[in-house]
Amino acid sequence: MQINGTEIVDTYAEAFPIWLSRVIITADTHELAMVAATEATGFATSTIMCPCEAGIERYYSPEETPDKRPGVSIFICTARKSMKENVAARISQCVLTAATASAFDGFPDAAGTRFHIKMHYFGDSYESRCTVGGRKCWKIPVMEGDYTGEESFGAVKGIAGGNFLIMGKNKESALSAAQAAIEAIRNREGIITGFPGGIVASGSKVASKNYRFPMSASTNHRLCPTLKGKIEDSLVPEGVNSIYEIVINGTDTGVIEAAMRDGILAATEKEGIMYIGAGNYDGKLGSNNFHLHEILKNVNKT
């Protein structure tokens, strides 16, 4: 299959189940809300070594938020048993401390999977209950005035690791295509792209060679163009000299497939993109498979 002259490899992205919590962060301006959201999603690219995976979902207009201020939603993605500690840590350390920011639950209908983060303890007995937009909240005295936010949050089942690989003739073409792909799916309901700028420059594989210290992951040598010709198991096609990966977490199969399709189409519109592939581990990673040809079957091909 070819789209815009780019070969779409007949392969699939392998993803896995994960739990998601959505936190809606509001502030006096969208810029201040984004500052808090950016801090709250730091060091959260991959569960390989980060405590969770997290990323920015989309902007919220004042009409959509409980306190009628501009907002930004984030996803925090992890195992169900560790969701509470991750949400609590990121709200208490990154939202409470951010200028004018508040945090509200983005999954209020997740009735069976709720947890409480006890933010009001920070008030040291000076906190007080309040209601914001019909939601039960706490008001905590802080230096700028009062922090106001929810303590009860919900979690839902989601999927982590939807992905595609952009293979270009050189770094400039591959990076331009990766940036176009991210721009095409930015600010979209139900998904995040949690790596820096949404783009993965360094892919990984499980474990490493037998160093004196243990490594749970190491560079995916088969996708490193500079090793092509030096190793026998290279997966880098002839003519490809740079590869970037887009990784997508989302609420369900449909939103991930739509994001993959739109991102791939945007990438293939750039010059110098020879192949679009996907990362998988022969079924060893997860049970959710996203086949590229199936996702793109109804696309006009040129």
C-alpha positions as CSV (number, residue, x, y, z in Angstrom):
1,M,0.0,0.0,0.0
2,Q,1.2,3.5,-0.9
3,I,-0.1,6.9,0.2
4,N,1.3,10.0,-1.4
5,G,4.3,8.0,-2.6
6,T,5.1,6.6,0.9
7,E,5.0,2.8,1.4
8,I,2.8,1.7,4.3
9,V,4.3,-1.4,5.7
10,D,1.9,-4.3,6.3
11,T,2.4,-4.4,10.0
12,Y,0.8,-3.5,13.3
13,A,1.3,-1.4,16.4
14,E,1.1,-3.4,19.6
15,A,-0.5,-1.7,22.6
16,F,-1.6,-2.7,26.0
17,P,-4.4,-2.0,28.6
18,I,-3.9,0.7,31.1
19,W,-6.0,2.8,33.5
20,L,-6.5,6.5,32.9
21,S,-7.4,9.5,35.1
22,R,-8.3,12.8,33.6
23,V,-7.5,15.9,35.6
24,I,-8.9,19.2,34.4
25,I,-6.6,22.0,35.4
26,T,-8.0,25.6,35.4
27,A,-6.4,28.9,36.0
28,D,-6.9,32.6,35.3
29,T,-5.6,32.2,31.8
30,H,-5.0,29.4,29.4
31,E,-1.2,30.1,29.6
32,L,-1.2,29.6,33.4
33,A,-3.3,26.5,33.1
34,M,-0.8,25.1,30.5
35,V,2.1,25.9,32.8
36,A,0.5,23.8,35.6
37,A,-0.4,21.0,33.1
38,T,3.1,20.9,31.7
39,E,4.6,20.5,35.1
40,A,2.0,17.9,36.2
41,T,2.9,15.7,33.2
42,G,6.6,15.9,33.6
43,F,8.9,12.7,33.8
44,A,6.0,10.6,32.5
45,T,6.9,9.4,29.0
46,S,7.1,5.7,29.5
47,T,6.4,3.1,32.3
48,I,9.9,1.6,31.6
49,M,11.4,4.0,34.2
50,C,8.8,6.8,34.9
51,P,6.3,6.4,37.7
52,C,3.5,6.7,35.2
53,E,2.7,7.9,31.7
54,A,1.0,11.3,31.3
55,G,0.3,14.0,28.8
56,I,-1.8,16.9,27.8
57,E,-5.1,16.1,26.2
58,R,-6.8,19.4,25.2
59,Y,-7.8,22.9,26.0
60,Y,-11.1,23.6,27.8
61,S,-13.1,26.8,27.3
62,P,-14.4,28.6,30.4
63,E,-17.9,27.3,29.5
64,E,-16.7,23.7,29.9
65,T,-15.0,23.9,33.3
66,P,-16.5,23.8,36.8
67,D,-15.1,27.2,37.9
68,K,-15.8,28.9,34.5
69,R,-12.1,29.6,33.9
70,P,-9.9,28.5,31.0
71,G,-8.6,25.0,31.4
72,V,-6.3,22.2,30.1
73,S,-7.0,18.5,30.6
74,I,-4.3,15.9,31.2
75,F,-4.3,12.1,31.3
76,I,-2.4,10.2,34.0
77,C,-1.9,6.6,32.9
78,T,-0.8,3.8,35.1
79,A,-1.9,0.6,36.9
80,R,-5.2,0.9,38.8
81,K,-3.4,0.2,42.2
82,S,-0.9,3.1,41.7
83,M,-3.3,5.7,40.3
84,K,-4.1,7.4,43.6
85,E,-0.5,8.0,44.5
86,N,0.4,9.3,41.1
87,V,-2.6,11.7,40.8
88,A,-2.0,12.9,44.4
89,A,1.7,13.6,43.9
90,R,1.2,15.5,40.6
91,I,-1.7,17.6,41.9
92,S,-0.1,18.4,45.2
93,Q,3.3,19.2,43.9
94,C,2.6,20.7,40.4
95,V,-0.9,22.2,40.5
96,L,-1.3,23.3,44.1
97,T,2.0,25.2,43.7
98,A,1.2,26.8,40.4
99,A,-0.1,30.3,40.2
100,T,-4.0,30.6,40.2
101,A,-4.4,26.9,39.3
102,S,-7.1,24.4,40.4
103,A,-7.7,20.7,39.7
104,F,-11.0,19.0,38.9
105,D,-12.0,15.4,38.1
106,G,-12.4,14.8,34.4
107,F,-14.2,11.4,34.8
108,P,-17.1,12.3,37.1
109,D,-19.2,9.4,35.8
110,A,-16.6,6.7,36.7
111,A,-18.6,5.7,39.7
112,G,-17.0,2.3,40.5
113,T,-13.4,3.4,40.2
114,R,-13.0,6.5,42.4
115,F,-10.3,7.5,44.8
116,H,-9.7,10.4,47.2
117,I,-6.4,12.2,47.4
118,K,-6.8,14.1,50.7
119,M,-5.5,17.4,49.4
120,H,-7.1,19.3,52.3
121,Y,-4.6,18.0,54.8
122,F,-2.2,20.5,53.4
123,G,-4.5,23.2,54.9
124,D,-3.3,22.2,58.4
125,S,-6.8,22.6,59.8
126,Y,-7.3,26.0,58.1
127,E,-9.0,24.4,55.1
128,S,-12.8,24.7,54.5
129,R,-15.4,22.9,52.3
130,C,-17.0,24.6,49.4
131,T,-19.0,23.9,46.2
132,V,-17.8,24.8,42.7
133,G,-20.0,24.2,39.7
134,G,-22.1,21.7,41.8
135,R,-18.9,19.8,42.8
136,K,-17.8,19.2,46.4
137,C,-14.4,20.9,46.8
138,W,-11.9,22.1,49.4
139,K,-10.6,25.6,49.8
140,I,-7.0,25.7,51.1
141,P,-5.3,28.9,52.2
142,V,-2.1,29.6,50.2
143,M,0.1,32.6,49.8
144,E,-1.7,34.0,46.7
145,G,-5.1,33.6,48.4
146,D,-6.9,30.2,48.3
147,Y,-6.4,27.1,46.3
148,T,-9.7,25.5,45.4
149,G,-10.1,22.0,43.9
150,E,-11.6,18.5,44.1
151,E,-10.3,15.5,46.1
152,S,-12.4,12.8,44.5
153,F,-11.2,11.5,41.1
154,G,-12.3,8.7,38.7
155,A,-10.4,6.3,36.6
156,V,-11.3,4.4,33.4
157,K,-9.8,1.6,31.4
158,G,-7.8,2.8,28.4
159,I,-5.1,1.7,26.0
160,A,-1.4,2.7,25.9
161,G,1.1,2.3,23.1
162,G,-0.7,2.9,19.9
163,N,2.1,4.0,17.5
164,F,3.6,4.5,14.1
165,L,7.1,4.9,12.7
166,I,8.0,7.7,10.3
167,M,11.0,6.6,8.2
168,G,12.7,9.4,6.1
169,K,15.6,9.9,3.8
170,N,17.2,12.2,6.4
171,K,16.6,13.7,9.8
172,E,15.2,16.9,8.4
173,S,12.4,15.2,6.4
174,A,11.6,12.7,9.1
175,L,11.4,15.4,11.8
176,S,9.2,17.6,9.6
177,A,6.8,14.8,9.0
178,A,6.7,13.9,12.7
179,Q,5.9,17.5,13.6
180,A,3.2,17.6,11.0
181,A,1.7,14.3,12.4
182,I,1.6,15.8,15.9
183,E,0.0,19.0,14.7
184,A,-2.7,17.0,13.0
185,I,-3.7,15.2,16.2
186,R,-3.0,17.9,18.8
187,N,-5.7,19.1,21.2
188,R,-7.9,16.1,20.5
189,E,-10.5,14.5,22.8
190,G,-9.5,11.2,24.3
191,I,-5.8,10.9,23.4
192,I,-2.4,12.0,24.6
193,T,1.1,11.9,23.0
194,G,3.2,11.8,26.1
195,F,6.8,11.9,24.8
196,P,8.6,15.2,24.5
197,G,6.8,17.3,21.9
198,G,4.8,14.1,21.1
199,I,7.8,12.7,19.2
200,V,10.0,9.7,20.2
201,A,13.6,10.0,19.0
202,S,15.0,7.0,21.0
203,G,13.1,3.7,20.7
204,S,13.7,1.0,23.2
205,K,13.6,-2.8,23.6
206,V,13.3,-5.0,26.6
207,A,16.5,-5.6,28.6
208,S,20.1,-5.2,27.4
209,K,23.4,-7.0,27.1
210,N,24.9,-8.4,30.3
211,Y,26.4,-5.3,31.9
212,R,27.5,-5.4,35.5
213,F,24.4,-3.4,36.4
214,P,20.8,-4.4,35.4
215,M,19.1,-2.5,32.6
216,S,15.3,-3.0,32.1
217,A,15.5,-1.5,28.6
218,S,18.0,-0.4,26.0
219,T,18.2,1.2,22.6
220,N,16.2,-0.6,19.9
221,H,19.3,-1.4,17.8
222,R,17.3,-2.8,14.9
223,L,15.7,0.6,14.3
224,C,18.9,2.6,14.5
225,P,20.0,3.8,11.0
226,T,23.6,4.2,12.0
227,L,23.8,0.5,12.8
228,K,22.5,-0.5,9.4
229,G,25.1,-2.6,7.7
230,K,26.8,-3.3,11.0
231,I,24.3,-5.7,12.4
232,E,22.5,-8.7,10.9
233,D,19.0,-8.0,12.3
234,S,18.5,-4.4,11.2
235,L,14.9,-3.4,10.4
236,V,15.9,-0.1,8.7
237,P,14.9,-0.2,5.0
238,E,17.4,0.8,2.3
239,G,17.6,4.5,1.8
240,V,16.2,5.4,5.3
241,N,18.5,7.4,7.5
242,S,16.2,8.7,10.2
243,I,13.2,7.4,12.1
244,Y,10.8,9.0,14.5
245,E,8.0,7.3,16.4
246,I,4.6,8.7,17.5
247,V,3.1,7.0,20.5
248,I,-0.5,7.5,21.5
249,N,-2.4,6.6,24.6
250,G,-6.2,6.9,24.6
251,T,-9.6,6.1,26.1
252,D,-10.5,3.4,23.4
253,T,-9.6,1.8,20.1
254,G,-11.6,4.2,18.0
255,V,-9.9,7.4,19.2
256,I,-6.4,5.9,18.8
257,E,-7.2,4.5,15.3
258,A,-8.5,7.9,14.2
259,A,-5.4,9.7,15.6
260,M,-3.0,7.2,13.9
261,R,-4.8,7.6,10.6
262,D,-4.8,11.4,10.7
263,G,-1.2,11.5,11.9
264,I,0.0,9.1,9.2
265,L,-1.7,11.0,6.5
266,A,-0.2,14.3,7.7
267,A,3.3,12.7,7.7
268,T,3.0,11.3,4.2
269,E,2.3,14.8,2.8
270,K,5.9,15.7,3.6
271,E,8.7,15.1,1.1
272,G,11.3,12.4,1.8
273,I,9.1,10.0,3.8
274,M,9.9,6.5,2.4
275,Y,8.0,4.3,4.8
276,I,5.5,4.3,7.6
277,G,5.8,1.3,9.9
278,A,4.8,0.5,13.5
279,G,6.4,-1.0,16.6
280,N,5.5,-4.4,18.0
281,Y,7.0,-7.1,20.0
282,D,5.5,-10.2,18.4
283,G,2.6,-10.2,20.8
284,K,4.7,-10.1,23.9
285,L,3.8,-6.6,25.0
286,G,0.0,-6.3,24.9
287,S,-3.3,-7.5,23.5
288,N,-4.4,-4.4,21.5
289,N,-3.1,-4.5,17.9
290,F,-3.6,-1.7,15.4
291,H,-3.0,-2.9,11.9
292,L,-1.9,-0.1,9.6
293,H,-3.5,-1.4,6.4
294,E,-6.8,-1.9,8.2
295,I,-6.7,1.6,9.7
296,L,-5.9,3.2,6.3
297,K,-8.1,0.9,4.1
298,N,-10.6,3.6,3.2
299,V,-8.1,6.4,2.5
300,N,-7.6,7.7,-1.0
301,K,-4.2,6.4,-2.1
302,T,-2.0,8.3,-4.6
